[in-house]
């Protein structure tokens, strides 16, 4: 019998199994490589052989901006203004005492007033002047220091002539003058003067025959010798029939303070410092006692506003507009402040005022910022009776035009700056605006706007491209539809737009032809008197009011007329522009209307009087019924 083969040992079986697994693994790997290769090749073949989408031609959509339709614009009328300064005998030159130390008051200039000081029926001229500093007589200067200048209007048969009658008038007193307020404070029929300036204000009583007597101390209106008074105005705050006096101050200033500020331009040269480097100040209010004296009501008047953070006086005032802003028959005050918010003081009827500037919208610009406010004027601007306030602001700031928004609810006056909608925003931005006022220069019945411009710093062109020390005035004609249109030298002649270092401005009809002539003051220069050479064609009416129960000047009265279906409203106040006074006689342009349909006077205190319409192209003198 055969013997069976022996079984291999276990370790030999494991080697065989390992060899089999290795062979199987290598086979699987080769298979996977082949499969992956085939998949890749298949994908590549699909990519190259896939159906292609054929694109059509590129479609371009043309998008064009809408074309703005041209808005028809009225044509600015040809109304030349002619410089007649030298030809009429005016030789005044403003003096600021500058000698190189760059003291802030030297930049501010002085105001001017049209007023009938001799009661002969025409507008005379007063140029306020600064003078030499008491510690420094200019090199080469001789004689007595400069003073204000009083010129009598001696126009006859249309030939305009002014005669210097300063000497012996009582106004030939050297003072560092700034502004002027005209008002008959004792109701004797002769206009009196209050002059503001560095060192406080001065009151001059008109004694007649061309003579003025200083009554500052006797009347009790001198203020503090440390004051720098600027804007002032006469108004009847309590409707008792006589004029009270508001006097604003600019900043707390002295030669020593100015030196400590030590403002410099780029390059290290000393320059005139901006007002934000100086503390503010407080205004004064003097109530007329009716006997030639005044009581100082300032502390309890509500006019003293302090900065809530520093507790320092807040006001830095250069302009004031007395106006019944809420139409309640009591005079209020709108105050233009430089680099701080404007104030609106509403009359509480008890000798005190409430400040509501921020509530009215007049305190700031439309972005809530303050501006460098200079001159100010107020008027009823629109046919629907809306009040407006124009304020001349610093360079690179628009002239403000605050327009009443809710005339139907006057107890809560609201204003918005409409400089841009009225089309003066852009054109007014560049220059530095001082004097500003409304007037109807072409007698079409619509109020136009004029600003007198000039910079503070002689070297401004070296550090600000496009700025100049001497600047052109700006005249805006009211087209009655789209707003104001800038007049050019082609419209109103080159004399009006001659660059000057402009400051104060005022208007009056100096030759009795019914249209309004203009005067500008210039810092350390000659003024410019401009005759309005309006062509014939438009009718007019001039109105002079004489108060009896109210103050004799009728300050605060409102006159409204209707002609050719249009309503025209004018307010009596002397105070307009920058540190200046215009005539108190009202001028109504009537356009082509040859008759007046109705006339209404609202006397101070809201006594209403209907007047038989007077003939056109004449002066109407109307006395208040007793």
Secondary structure, DSSP 8 states (H G I E B T S, - for coil): ---------HHHHHHHHHHHHHHHHHHHHHHHHHHHHHHHHHHHHHHHHS----------------------------EEEEE-TGGGT---B------SS--GGGGT---EEEE-TT-SSS-EEEE-----BTTB--TT--SS----EEEEE--BTTB--EEE--TTSS------EEEEEEE-TT-SSS-EEEEEEBT--EEEEEEETTEEEE-HHHHT----TT-BEEEEEEE-SS-SSS-EEEEEE-----HHHHHHH--B-TTS-B----GGGS--B--EEEEE-SSS-EEE-TTTSS---B-TTT-SB-B-EEEEEEE-TTSSSS-EEEEEEBSS--EEEEE-SSS-EEE-HHHHT-SS-TTS---B---EEEEE-STT--EEEEE---TTS--EEEEES-GGGGGG--EEE-TTTTT-TTTTSSS-EEEEEEE-TT-SSS-EEEEEEB-S-TTHHHHSTT--SBB--EEEEE-SSS-EEE--HHHH-TGGG--B-EEEEEEE-SSSSSS-EEEEEETTSB-EEEEEEE-S--EEEEEEEE-SSS-TT-TT-EEEEEETTEEEEEE--SEEBTTEE--SSEEEEEET--S--EEEEEETTTEEEEE----SSEEEEEE---
